[in-house]
Amino acid sequence: MPERGGETERPTPLELDIMRSFGWAIVETEDALYQRYLNLSASRSLMLQDEFRSHLKALEAKGYLAPMDFHGKRAYRRLLISNDIGKEILPKDPLDEMRLALGSRKVQPTRLQKSTRITPELIQESELVGTEIQNALERWLKKEVGRISKGMLHAHMVNMQAALKESEEALFDYIRREIPGVLSEVGVALRMYGPDFMMLTLKLTEANVKKYRF
């Protein structure tokens, strides 16, 4: 990690634009970051995605980002940084929020609607996402509670469904309060697929957990 005087090297103006592409999010997919960047920083945004990846690698080397994998898709987690830089990367006005939203929409797959036919492919995709969330929850339970209880897994799946029926914000409130270890996985899935897909995922995961004895 490059350092100057014992401190992490500051990001360049272009790298700050990339950090701003996270908006309020902590985790975001590479594709979403790229599209958000193109919308957010018009003055410096003329670059191909391969070049964009090289800047992500530079930010990773400086300690500002950490790579992660979500359901086969490359994603990045924004790491804790100093307060002075933090002020520079948060959205400054409603126009920034709009540009971030437009960038996110360009990489969102077609979301599940009430009239959409449930296909085997959709079920498989949903089960794969559910496995990611269940694995994250099991890791968190083992770390925080000391054991993996199928009864607790089932209860949290039921509670997340109930919260999501109320609103996405209610779901995030429940996760932050009760099971913060799955916040990244649920947050990425919601942004990528939407609440209807997430509800299906939680229902399928709940059904799979029922196969085990509590």
PEZIMO-V956823 format. One record per run of one state. SS is the DSSP state (helix for helix, strand for strand, loop for the rest). FROM is the first residue (numbers start at 1). LEN is the number of residues. Records with the same first field share a line. If there is no record, write none. Layout:
SS->FROM-LEN, FROM-LEN
This chain:
loop->1-2, 5-2, 9-4, 21-6, 41-1, 45-4, 63-2, 71-2, 79-4, 90-4, 106-14, 145-5, 167-1, 179-1, 194-1, 210-5
strand->3-2, 7-2, 27-3, 65-6, 73-6
helix->13-8, 30-11, 42-3, 49-14, 83-7, 94-12, 120-25, 150-17, 168-11, 180-14, 195-15
